[in-house]
Each structure stands twice: as C-alpha cells, then as structure tokens.
Amino acid sequence: KPDNDSEKAATELLKYVQYVSKEITGSSAEVNAMREEIRSIIRSRGLPHLYVTINPADFHNPLFQIFAGREIDMNKFFDKAAGNAEAFIRAKTVAENPIAAAKGFEYLINGFTNILLGCKRPDKIGIFGKVDSYYGVVEAQGRGSLHCHFFVWLEDGLSPNEVKEKAMQDPVWKQSLF
C-alpha cells in the first residue's frame, strides 16, 4: 500500500500502464488478461473437458517446407527424413522463413479447430462431439517455433464429478475410459 504522495501517484500510473499494456502482444498485462478470461469461462462453464497442446515439428513437417517455397515430392519426403543433410536443409528453410512457419502453424491450428473440433463443419460435430466453446493460447518456444494450448468445452460433456460417478456405477464404461 502506498505511503506517500509519490507512491500513490506511481500506483495510479501503474494502473493506467497495466490497462494500456494489456493490448500489447506478449506483455505480462496481456497474459494476466487472458488468465482472467479463462477464469471467467471456467466460472461460467465449469472445468474444460479437454486440455490440448499442439506443438508441430515445424522443421520436419512437409507443409512448413511447402509454405517456405520448397518443391516437395511427398512420395520421397519421408524417405529422406532421417538423413542429416536433409534435416539440416529443412531446419534452415524454416529458420530462414519465419512467416512461412507462422502460416504453416496457422494452417494446422485452423485444421484442428475447423475440422477436428468441427467448428466449420456443417453439423458442428468434431471427433470429440459437439464443441460448446474453446480458448486457445499461442506461445513461442525459445527458438521461436509456435505451439498452442487449448481449453475445450464440449456440449453435453460430463463434469469431473459426473465422470467419477459414472465410472463407479459402470465398470465396463470405466474400463473403456482408461
């Protein structure tokens, strides 16, 4: 708690800086704002049914090579995947083309949300059923490659207590779950 006028003024200034900086990508204020959004969703919908992390192997993914402009023969791509020289070329290609890597990442994430989660399917049903909502956070690793953490809420999904109760009542269902 501020003790004098200078500390009070500094505290007020920090409130404004925090408010403005939440719009700055990657800032601690933005991260805090995202945490509050997630907490708000959890208070509203309960715990997520799925926690998913997508961390593509960008150096080895042929899509990233194609986005970077390389001609890829998919029939031969995986034959060369173990070769050190080819691995170096793939890594160099992605490292020299961060925009291509970001486009490849976006393509994969859109495929996950639109197709696997079903968000762009006509019936809105994905591989886990019908998604009520999701929240994804993109992060960069030390070398700059992107990954995404998702919280996914399913329509008519069971709460943790309901899963426990059903597992206790139905041993066959419990066995299929684990």
C-alpha positions as CSV (number, residue, x, y, z in Angstrom):
1,K,0.0,0.0,0.0
2,P,1.4,3.4,-1.0
3,D,2.7,5.5,2.0
4,N,3.2,8.9,0.4
5,D,2.0,11.1,-2.4
6,S,4.8,9.9,-4.8
7,E,4.0,6.3,-4.2
8,K,0.3,7.0,-4.6
9,A,1.0,8.7,-8.0
10,A,3.2,5.9,-9.1
11,T,0.5,3.3,-8.2
12,E,-2.1,5.3,-10.2
13,L,0.3,5.5,-13.1
14,L,0.9,1.7,-13.0
15,K,-2.9,1.1,-13.2
16,Y,-3.0,3.1,-16.5
17,V,0.1,1.3,-17.8
18,Q,-1.4,-2.1,-17.0
19,Y,-4.7,-1.1,-18.6
20,V,-3.0,0.1,-21.8
21,S,-0.4,-2.7,-22.0
22,K,-2.9,-5.5,-22.0
23,E,-3.3,-4.7,-25.7
24,I,0.4,-5.3,-26.3
25,T,1.0,-8.8,-27.6
26,G,3.1,-10.8,-25.2
27,S,3.1,-8.4,-22.4
28,S,2.6,-9.5,-18.8
29,A,-0.6,-7.5,-18.8
30,E,-1.9,-9.4,-21.8
31,V,-1.1,-12.7,-20.1
32,N,-2.9,-11.6,-17.0
33,A,-6.0,-10.5,-19.1
34,M,-6.0,-14.0,-20.8
35,R,-5.9,-15.7,-17.4
36,E,-8.9,-13.7,-16.2
37,E,-10.7,-14.6,-19.4
38,I,-10.1,-18.3,-18.8
39,R,-11.1,-18.0,-15.2
40,S,-14.3,-16.3,-16.3
41,I,-15.1,-19.0,-18.8
42,I,-14.4,-21.7,-16.1
43,R,-16.7,-19.9,-13.7
44,S,-19.4,-19.8,-16.4
45,R,-19.0,-23.3,-18.0
46,G,-17.1,-25.3,-15.4
47,L,-13.7,-27.0,-16.0
48,P,-12.8,-27.7,-19.6
49,H,-13.4,-31.2,-20.9
50,L,-10.2,-31.3,-22.8
51,Y,-6.8,-29.7,-22.5
52,V,-4.9,-30.0,-25.8
53,T,-1.4,-28.8,-26.8
54,I,-0.5,-28.6,-30.4
55,N,3.3,-28.4,-30.9
56,P,4.1,-29.2,-34.6
57,A,7.5,-30.4,-35.5
58,D,7.9,-27.4,-37.9
59,F,11.4,-28.5,-39.2
60,H,10.1,-31.9,-40.2
61,N,6.6,-31.0,-41.4
62,P,6.3,-31.0,-45.2
63,L,3.6,-28.3,-45.0
64,F,6.0,-25.9,-43.5
65,Q,8.5,-26.7,-46.3
66,I,5.8,-26.0,-48.9
67,F,4.8,-22.7,-47.3
68,A,8.5,-21.8,-47.4
69,G,8.5,-22.4,-51.2
70,R,10.3,-25.7,-51.4
71,E,9.1,-28.2,-54.0
72,I,8.2,-31.4,-52.1
73,D,7.6,-34.8,-53.5
74,M,5.5,-36.4,-50.8
75,N,6.4,-39.9,-52.1
76,K,10.1,-39.2,-51.3
77,F,9.9,-36.7,-48.4
78,F,9.7,-39.3,-45.6
79,D,12.3,-41.5,-47.2
80,K,14.8,-38.7,-46.7
81,A,13.5,-37.7,-43.2
82,A,16.3,-39.5,-41.4
83,G,19.2,-38.0,-43.4
84,N,21.3,-35.4,-41.6
85,A,21.9,-33.3,-44.7
86,E,18.2,-33.1,-45.5
87,A,17.3,-32.5,-41.9
88,F,19.7,-29.5,-41.9
89,I,18.1,-28.2,-45.1
90,R,14.6,-28.5,-43.6
91,A,15.7,-26.7,-40.4
92,K,17.5,-24.0,-42.3
93,T,14.5,-23.5,-44.6
94,V,12.1,-23.0,-41.7
95,A,14.6,-20.8,-39.7
96,E,15.0,-18.5,-42.7
97,N,11.3,-18.2,-43.4
98,P,9.5,-17.4,-40.1
99,I,6.5,-16.1,-42.0
100,A,6.2,-19.4,-43.8
101,A,6.5,-21.2,-40.5
102,A,3.7,-19.0,-39.0
103,K,1.5,-19.6,-42.0
104,G,2.1,-23.4,-41.7
105,F,1.3,-23.2,-38.0
106,E,-1.9,-21.2,-38.6
107,Y,-2.9,-23.8,-41.3
108,L,-2.5,-26.6,-38.8
109,I,-4.4,-24.8,-36.0
110,N,-7.2,-23.9,-38.3
111,G,-7.4,-27.5,-39.4
112,F,-7.6,-28.6,-35.7
113,T,-10.4,-26.1,-34.8
114,N,-12.3,-26.3,-38.1
115,I,-12.2,-30.0,-38.9
116,L,-11.2,-32.0,-35.8
117,L,-13.2,-29.8,-33.3
118,G,-15.9,-29.4,-36.0
119,C,-16.2,-25.6,-35.8
120,K,-16.6,-25.1,-39.5
121,R,-18.3,-28.4,-40.3
122,P,-22.0,-28.0,-41.3
123,D,-23.2,-30.2,-38.4
124,K,-20.6,-28.6,-36.0
125,I,-19.6,-32.1,-34.8
126,G,-16.0,-32.9,-34.4
127,I,-14.1,-36.0,-33.3
128,F,-14.9,-35.3,-29.6
129,G,-18.6,-34.5,-30.3
130,K,-20.1,-31.0,-30.4
131,V,-17.9,-28.2,-29.1
132,D,-19.6,-25.6,-26.9
133,S,-16.5,-23.3,-26.8
134,Y,-12.8,-23.3,-26.8
135,Y,-10.0,-21.0,-25.8
136,G,-6.5,-21.2,-27.4
137,V,-3.3,-19.5,-26.3
138,V,-0.3,-19.4,-28.8
139,E,3.2,-19.3,-27.3
140,A,6.6,-19.2,-28.8
141,Q,9.4,-21.5,-27.6
142,G,13.0,-20.4,-27.1
143,R,13.9,-20.8,-30.8
144,G,10.7,-19.1,-31.9
145,S,8.6,-22.1,-33.0
146,L,5.0,-21.8,-32.2
147,H,2.7,-24.1,-30.1
148,C,-0.8,-23.7,-28.9
149,H,-2.6,-24.7,-25.7
150,F,-6.4,-25.2,-25.9
151,F,-9.1,-25.5,-23.3
152,V,-12.2,-27.2,-24.9
153,W,-15.7,-27.3,-23.5
154,L,-18.0,-29.9,-25.1
155,E,-21.7,-29.6,-25.4
156,D,-23.3,-32.1,-23.0
157,G,-19.8,-33.1,-21.7
158,L,-19.6,-34.7,-18.3
159,S,-18.2,-32.8,-15.4
160,P,-15.4,-34.4,-13.4
161,N,-17.9,-35.4,-10.7
162,E,-20.2,-36.9,-13.3
163,V,-17.3,-38.9,-14.8
164,K,-16.4,-40.2,-11.4
165,E,-20.0,-41.2,-10.6
166,K,-20.5,-42.9,-13.9
167,A,-17.1,-44.8,-13.6
168,M,-18.1,-46.0,-10.1
169,Q,-21.5,-47.2,-11.4
170,D,-20.4,-48.8,-14.7
171,P,-17.2,-50.9,-14.6
172,V,-17.3,-51.5,-18.4
173,W,-17.6,-47.8,-19.1
174,K,-14.7,-47.1,-16.6
175,Q,-12.6,-49.7,-18.4
176,S,-13.3,-48.1,-21.8
177,L,-12.3,-44.7,-20.4
178,F,-8.9,-45.8,-19.1
